Amino acid sequence: MILLDSSLIVAYYNKVDQNHAISRDILRRIDGGEFGTPVITDHVFDESVTVILARTGSIPMSKRLGGILLDSTFMIRIGPEAFSLAWKRFSKRTWQAELHGMHEHSRVRAGRHIEYRHL
């Protein structure tokens, strides 16, 4: 399995993104099965469709992306316990010390259930 991040998904579906070509190559490899089953969390799903809507202004594109993600990935739902732990860890940080978002902490929790592999 490979845990996908919203930045990869957004770069692929936003053709003017500076990382579009790289994301296209990576997703072709994922689609070819090189890294196993693509996995997302519900937070990655939410962030991906929201950012696509914000960047493109296209509701149809955002809905299309949501459908594709639901049909082509395995979704891990971040439950209340993992969410609370992620929020607790996030809220202890200072913005000057670290600029990771809460989704980073949720991804760490979700990643404990799957094997990490680097591209």
C-alpha positions as CSV (number, residue, x, y, z in Angstrom):
1,M,0.0,0.0,0.0
2,I,1.0,3.6,-0.5
3,L,-0.5,6.5,1.4
4,L,-1.2,9.4,-0.9
5,D,-0.9,13.0,0.2
6,S,-3.2,15.8,-1.0
7,S,-0.3,17.7,-2.5
8,L,0.3,14.9,-5.0
9,I,-3.4,14.6,-5.8
10,V,-3.9,18.4,-6.2
11,A,-0.8,18.8,-8.4
12,Y,-2.1,16.0,-10.7
13,Y,-5.6,17.4,-11.1
14,N,-4.5,21.0,-11.4
15,K,-2.7,21.2,-14.7
16,V,-1.2,24.6,-14.0
17,D,0.4,23.4,-10.7
18,Q,4.2,23.6,-10.9
19,N,4.4,19.9,-9.8
20,H,1.8,18.6,-12.3
21,A,4.3,16.8,-14.6
22,I,6.0,15.1,-11.6
23,S,2.7,14.1,-10.1
24,R,1.6,12.7,-13.4
25,D,4.6,10.4,-13.6
26,I,4.2,9.3,-10.0
27,L,0.5,8.5,-10.4
28,R,1.2,6.5,-13.6
29,R,3.6,4.3,-11.5
30,I,1.0,4.0,-8.8
31,D,-1.7,3.2,-11.3
32,G,0.6,0.5,-12.8
33,G,0.7,-1.2,-9.3
34,E,4.4,-0.4,-8.6
35,F,3.6,0.6,-5.0
36,G,0.5,-1.4,-4.2
37,T,-2.9,-0.2,-3.4
38,P,-3.3,3.6,-3.2
39,V,-4.6,4.7,0.2
40,I,-5.9,8.0,1.4
41,T,-7.5,9.2,4.7
42,D,-10.8,11.0,4.9
43,H,-8.8,14.2,5.8
44,V,-6.7,13.8,2.5
45,F,-10.0,13.4,0.6
46,D,-11.5,16.5,2.1
47,E,-8.4,18.6,1.6
48,S,-8.0,17.4,-2.0
49,V,-11.5,18.2,-3.2
50,T,-11.5,21.5,-1.2
51,V,-8.2,22.7,-2.6
52,I,-9.1,21.8,-6.2
53,L,-12.3,23.8,-5.8
54,A,-10.4,26.8,-4.3
55,R,-7.7,26.7,-6.9
56,T,-9.8,26.1,-10.0
57,G,-13.2,27.5,-9.0
58,S,-14.7,24.4,-10.7
59,I,-17.4,22.6,-8.7
60,P,-17.7,19.9,-11.4
61,M,-13.9,19.3,-11.3
62,S,-14.0,19.0,-7.5
63,K,-16.9,16.5,-7.7
64,R,-15.2,14.5,-10.4
65,L,-12.1,14.3,-8.3
66,G,-14.1,13.1,-5.3
67,G,-15.7,10.4,-7.4
68,I,-12.4,9.2,-8.8
69,L,-10.8,9.1,-5.3
70,L,-13.7,7.1,-3.9
71,D,-13.6,4.7,-6.8
72,S,-9.8,4.2,-7.1
73,T,-8.4,4.4,-3.5
74,F,-8.8,2.6,-0.2
75,M,-9.9,5.1,2.4
76,I,-8.8,5.0,6.0
77,R,-11.2,7.0,8.2
78,I,-9.5,8.9,11.0
79,G,-11.8,8.2,14.0
80,P,-12.4,10.4,16.9
81,E,-9.5,8.9,19.0
82,A,-6.9,9.5,16.3
83,F,-8.3,12.9,15.5
84,S,-8.2,14.0,19.2
85,L,-4.6,12.7,19.5
86,A,-3.6,14.6,16.3
87,W,-5.2,17.8,17.6
88,K,-3.5,17.4,20.9
89,R,-0.1,17.0,19.3
90,F,-0.8,19.8,16.9
91,S,-1.9,22.3,19.5
92,K,1.2,21.7,21.6
93,R,3.4,23.0,18.7
94,T,4.4,26.6,18.1
95,W,4.2,28.1,14.6
96,Q,7.7,29.3,14.9
97,A,9.1,25.8,15.7
98,E,7.2,23.8,13.2
99,L,4.9,24.5,10.3
100,H,3.3,21.1,9.9
101,G,-0.5,21.0,9.8
102,M,-2.8,18.8,11.8
103,H,-3.1,16.5,8.8
104,E,0.6,15.6,9.2
105,H,-0.2,14.2,12.6
106,S,-3.3,12.4,11.3
107,R,-1.2,10.9,8.5
108,V,1.3,9.6,11.1
109,R,-1.5,7.9,13.0
110,A,-2.9,6.4,9.8
111,G,0.5,5.3,8.6
112,R,0.9,3.0,11.5
113,H,-1.7,0.8,9.9
114,I,0.1,0.5,6.6
115,E,3.6,0.0,5.2
116,Y,5.4,3.2,4.2
117,R,7.4,3.1,1.0
118,H,9.3,6.0,-0.6
119,L,9.0,6.8,-4.3
